Every structure is written in structure tokens, then in C-alpha cells.
Amino acid sequence: APLHQNNYLVSGELKKWEGESSNIYSTISSTETYKPTWLGSIPNQGKQEALEALESACLAYDKGQGLWPTMKVSDRIKCMETFVEMMKTKREEVVKLLMWEIGKNLPDSQKEFDRTVDYIYDTIEDYKKMDRDSAKFIKSEGIYAHIRRGPLGVVLCLGPYNYPLNETFCLLIPALIMGNTAIFKPAKHGVLLITPLLEAFQKSFPKGVVNVIFGRGRAVASPIMESGRIDVLALIGNSKSANALQTIHPKKNRLRLVLGLEAKNPAIVLPDADLDLTIDECIAGTLSFNGQRCTALKVLYVHKDIIDEFNRRFSLRVDALKFGNPWEQGVKLTPLPEKDKPAYIQELIDDAKNLGAKIINEKGGKITENYIFPAVLYPVNKSMRVFKEEQFGPVIPILPFTDIAEPLDDMAESNYGQQVSVFGKDVKKLAPLIDTLVNLVCRVNLNSSCQRGPDVYPFTGRKDSAFSTLSVHDALRSFSIRTFVASKDN
Ligand code: G3H
């Protein structure tokens, strides 16, 4: 059934939007059976509603004196537990919308939902541990101290379309549990799937603690940032938006940033790599959710000694991947939510071809409405756009190398520094290589593709890839500040 409640959540009230709406159509349109379907509509809000939401969050925080930031830890936990229990009842609806709105396949949509629920429970547990630790005294030079962590203020949360539920909540949940209040605007795709959860927010948290508004990023996020009343900008997405938003904040020195941005994670395949395993991992790494992951492998460096064999087997595996609707069994490749993505990928392919690369898989580059079949490009070089840009879609550049210094130099020059995958067996060669790689990126994956999880591990990056660290444990710290009570008596 279409979702067209057109509700939004401000000041603890689920308000009916009477203004102009935006229609949301499905991503699914590229098979003969399914035409784009109207899924529902959302409020097309602007400055006035954005400022209303901001006022509501500021009132609830009340400069640190509000009910929420001063609430007992156990009571804040109860609110979060109520929320997650209510959220669990919406699994089927949210999973369906993940498939229809962003084209994520069924197993991955279910995983996104379940992972988010686990993340909330794990965050609650970590928060309890943090609270227990804060009850302990430490002593130095005759001063006893009770160290705790306190909230930062009002948070603006903006998540990405590729994980519209999970990554938005990876920001929002730790921000809330630490006593901050929040305004959150769902991602540009995967927006309707938030609507079944509005009631859970409303019923679980005190008035004004969570405010959910809809509308174009610029129309709603810009006035909020311009007000100078935001204490934390929490954004997973692109650096262009992050830069634009932080620049307009009039008191930048008071703004904390929690940002997850672009990446261009490489795989380095050494001559002694186990090719079966390497190809499995490179397929998953490059093409899970059609390559629309910040952690996706976006460039493959393969040693010249094994490149012919690698290319032959890798291309066959790519061509064997099943394209279809997200709910169909075994489907790995699905329609793309961004309408202009196939044309953009085509531009990258054309540019690479003009500069000497070829598509080496038979099906590569075939366009069907909102899909382009993954193109494996070889040999790619540094002058090509597909080497320089974060493709965030189904195109895979392969570069040959003879000396390990070649990929290492490229990584050192890159604007990004999130993760790398290394494939090889010789531990003696790998050990010194790892020592270099950890200074270039934040996570080195041995004989496995890059990924964010498990969510207890730090998720971050160097250079333009991230600012601050997310994980169950780290996010609680990213959204809080250390405070303490000092005393000469214990
Ligand atoms: O888009 C970036 C995501 O954080 C990737 O997460 O590695 O779990 O797919 P993932």
C-alpha cells in the first residue's frame, strides 16, 4: 500500500503536513514486469519547518538544563529500549521499502534492518558500561576524580542513501543516548522507509528530543546551520555537502564534526595470492549493492605475473552475476536509485576507452533504463577519470603493477585514506607491507575485501575520508565530551 501520511515529527507531535508534497517513485523499473511505481509522498519542507524543528531541539536541550540531557542514565536507556522494541515491529515494512526505494536486495535489506537493531542494543550495553566506569574514582596528586561523559548539545543528522536506515541511525542513536537532542532529515533516497518509525520516535522520547523533517538538503539543512545553534554536524555522505554546511555555520570553532565521507579503497593482489579466494572477495568488494558503498573496492591493483589469469576469471565471474528485482532469489545486481548514475558510469567508461582501456567482460557497460551492467576496465592508468573519481557504482578499474611501490605511491598521493585489501600468502612479505599500509589508511584487510563491520571496530578514515570515528564504542565518545568532578576526599 502506498505511504502517503505526509507526517513529520516536531516538538513531540506527529504533525500532518498540509503544504506541497514530493512524490516518491520506486527504483524498480528496469524489468518488463515492473514499471516505476508511485510509493507515496513526503512533505516538501523548507526554511520555516527547519527552524521550527531547530527551535524544538534547542528547547528540549535547553542549554544542557533540559529534561533529556539531565535525565538519569537508566531512564534514557529505558526510552531507547522502548524505541528499539517498537522499531522491531516495523521490520517487514522497512525491509520492503529498502528494496523498492533503493533497490537493495532482500538479504542485504534484512541485514541492514537487523544490523541496525543490533547496533542499538550494543550501543545501550556500551553506554551502561561507560556509566559503570564513570562511578569509579581515580586519584592523582591528592585529587580524586569522577570522570564521566556529557552531551554536546543539538545535533543535525544527515545520512546517506545507500544505508538510509543503518547509517543515519549509527549517527542518531549514539547522539541521543549521550543526552544530545537531534534534528534528522532522511537521505535523498530511502526516505519513505523512515515514516513507519515516526510513531516509535514520538512515543519513546520526550518532546523535542528527536525531530524529523523532510525536504531538499539545502532547503532544510542550510537554514539550520546558518542559525549557529547547531553543536554537532553528523553527516555520512559527500564532502561537498559537508563542506558547504560547515562553512555557513557562523561559529565554526564551536561546531563538532562527525563525518563519514568518500573513499577509493584499493585491493592489492600479490603474485602468490590464492586466486579463488581473491576473486570471491574482489567480486563482493567491488559489486555488493552495485558498488554503492563507501567501503567498496574501487580500484584493483594486480601483479603483472598473474594479471591475465586474474582478468580472465574475474570477468567471467562478473558476467555470471544475476541482475533482477531485489526480492528475487540469488539476485546480486539491482536497479540504481540515482537516475543519472548509468550516464555518469558511461562517461567514465568512454573517458577510459579514449585513453586506452578496454572493457574486458562481455556484458560490461550494457545499459537497461536505470542500470548499467558492471564494466571491468583494463588497463587503467592514472590519467583516467575512473582512477581519480569515486565511481560509487558498477565500474571496476584494474591496474597492473610490477613493484609494490606503485600502488603505495598512489595511495600516499590519494586524497582518501579509508581502507585497503591485500591478497597474498607470504607472511614475511606481508608484515612490513602492513606496517606501511596502516600509515596510509585506517584499516588493512588481509585476504578479505574492505567493509565497515563488525560494528564494534572503529570505522574511520584519513585525509578526506572521515572526520571522527564511528563504531558502537567510538560513536558514544564522538557525540560527547569528557567532564569530571574533582575532590580532595573520595
Ligand atoms: O557506504 C559506506 C558504508 O559504511 C559501507 O558499509 O562496509 O558495511 O557495506 P559496509
Residues whose N, C-alpha, C, O or C-beta is under 5 A from the ligand:
A	BS01	G3H	Q292 R293 C294 T295 C450 Q451 R452 G453
